[in-house]
Amino acid sequence: MSASLLRRGLELLEAPGRGEAPPGLQREQDGPGAMSAARRRKAAPQAGRNKATVKGRVVKSAIEEYHKKKPVNHLTANLKYMLKGRFVANKAITEQVLAQNRGRKSKDQPPKKEAKKKPEGTVFTEEDFRKFEREYFGRP
């Protein structure tokens, strides 16, 4: 940190009324940087209003802006609204609407339901087999 920055920091922290240092400690400014230092002091920001802002503009809080733009979850309100009604659509109509909104790709198609197969059993009974055996082979 440079000495000039330290000096400025100490000037800011000094109590009002004690603005000047004792004459023995003051530094002479007859060098080439004397004019630029005077200009810097003159152009130092004052405690007045900021001239860079637009007149009448109110500074907005970033937290308030965040809360304004934060997405709101409407799920509970929508569920209450949907469950409030007593009308239930016909199953065939809902299937038709779902079929219309479904894409043509195979990944969009629901899996086809296979018909349940009945357990395979024989049509013939044991007695029928014995009868056939007697007729075909001639055994009693």
Order of alpha helices (4+ residues) and beta strands (2+ residues): alpha-alpha-alpha-alpha-alpha-alpha
